[in-house]
Amino acid sequence: MKNGIDVSRWQGDIDWTKVREAGIEFAIIKAGGSDDGFYTDSKFEKNYKGAKEAGISVGAYYIVGSKCVSRIDGVSDANRFINIIKGKQFDYPVYIDLELTSPADKCGATDACIGFCQTMEKAGYYCGIYASDISGFVDRLDMSRLTQFDKWAARYGGKPTAVKRYGIWQKSSNGTITGIAGNVDINEAYEDYPTIIKAAGLNGFSKPEPVPQVKPPEKKKKAVTLIIDDHTYTGLLEEQ
């Protein structure tokens, strides 16, 4: 298990060295969204650079607005997300954050999530879905259609119950961490995302070249015949 946080411009200027010293191992950083027009989070670049320099693993998320209720909407938002994060490396997943759509748009919001994640995957990213355990994954999404995608589930006061399999649990929205003024979301990760992502060559990383198998030189063998005390012995001698 790894301890982490998620941050946006609302956390202001962060002292990432102090955050690392406080025991934080990863941060999911807001890149932007479509909930207030289309925008890049004003602290994204600074947070990405600061976390990286402090040696903290990073992921990213993009919050979609209430009108993201079709596959086309999801694909469009994914392409905006890609434009914000391209050229960067993320050793944690990149997420669609869905929490603002209406429960009445459950089918369309699910279509949007699928379109978003598939677009991100096609572009070479390890993509997941962030939502609340009940009000998100149950009320606003059809989880039966989202089994192939990783999930980051939020539930405070106890672990998720509706979402049975999730890679990250957002367990609090009012954590306090040295280096951050005010409250911050606290998370636990249960997958070794850096190893998974780097091994697959995703999220801006190049896939490692396979180590060539060096075949040992073949040892020389020679057939021999020995006569000892009128007894004949035959066999193979192998070079050592």
Helices and strands as residue ranges (DSSP letters): E 2-7, G 9-11, H 16-21, E 26-33, E 39-40, H 44-53, E 57-63, H 71-85, E 94-97, G 103-105, H 106-122, E 127-132, G 143-145, E 150-154, E 168-175, E 184-189, H 193-200, E 221-228, E 231-238
